[in-house]
């Protein structure tokens, strides 16, 4: 190990710096100076202000933190490893349970991934949790939730603006296909795949059964209720999910809406049938009235 006339510390290749046990090792620089790691070019630096830069030297929007610039590289910029051993090694190494990367090589965007190799129904790839001191119970356009997702766009002036109108704000996808879109104005679009018409069922009774099965109270019995249409029938038709020990269940929104549409159509058809019968009765009544009038004239 040599110290040059310029004050540089030079060590032979493969040399180590070892601190004696029980003591801290301090690297000290003057105020507002940085510790720089470099090869032929700078690799990383710890700043005197408490920031770490990898592949970069400054960030005007950061006071204390970590900045990573991966340049033209488009793979993982941040990876998290543990004692996991998943099999999706085409995406990440077996012991990587999560990572961040550019979504688009040219456009940027942040893509966040998580892999759970749990072999039962409790496996979750990514979980986002929000904890607040006081949850809000009002429901207006100004309400903040414990978990919040904000959709915005470039406002053309160096900042951002809300996604509005029929612009797509939020999407839910499976690989290769969008399954749900929510527009900036709040309108929701959901896929219509795998829907099966229930025209051979009494859709009005199905809608009534969904109301009865989903309500915790306030339902009044009616002579028109059909006990055949109950929770078990809804479960059989895929209009309700498996109930837990408290009787709570989830329901598929598309099928529920589909049943309402069927109920409206069946009601419309019934009204048309009644209208035709009324019209026939009216004609018969008119004929009888005419005959009665002629008899009275004689």
C-alpha angles and dihedrals in degrees: 000000000000135000111214126216087259090058095254119147112225124191133184117258112278094021120144134210108222126187119213114252117268096027135094122238114224128196107195130188134174121277113292093007125125137228106230128197114200145159114183085328134022114283104177142342140201109214126217087240092063103261131127120217122191115186091353139064107209145020119192090200096055131075100170122003147073126299122188122187112187094182113204093351115114103187130088114333094181127020134183121207136187141149091298121126110195124170099226092098092147086076104032143351114283094254094049111102098174144007146169126228144159110281093209124028091216104026102037121213124157121268116193120196135185131180125201117188095190108139097214139062094279095073115123124178097197129009123187117196130188123189122189132182093229125018117219118239099189118096112209139121087273098053119124119208129209086251117035133187116192123199116199142157138211108281092204093243102081096277138067140266136196122276103245144179115005093343112125109252105168132016134186114206144177115208105295101005141063113230101180136018127189116196125218090257090055099257112144129215120193131182119266096205122132093015113149123196117239098205091137089062130070096255093190089058089047091053089048091049090051089051093049095044094047099045125090093201147329096081115135119204117242133197086236094061112113112210089203088074104068140126093291090055091049090051091049092052094045093248093120135033130229112296120232126224089282094052093251117141141168124237132207109250096208094054092044091053090044090055091051090051090050091049091052092049093048090048090050092050091049091051091050091050090050091047091054091049092048090049091051091049090048091054091048090049092050091051092049091048091052092049091049091050092052091049091052091050090056 
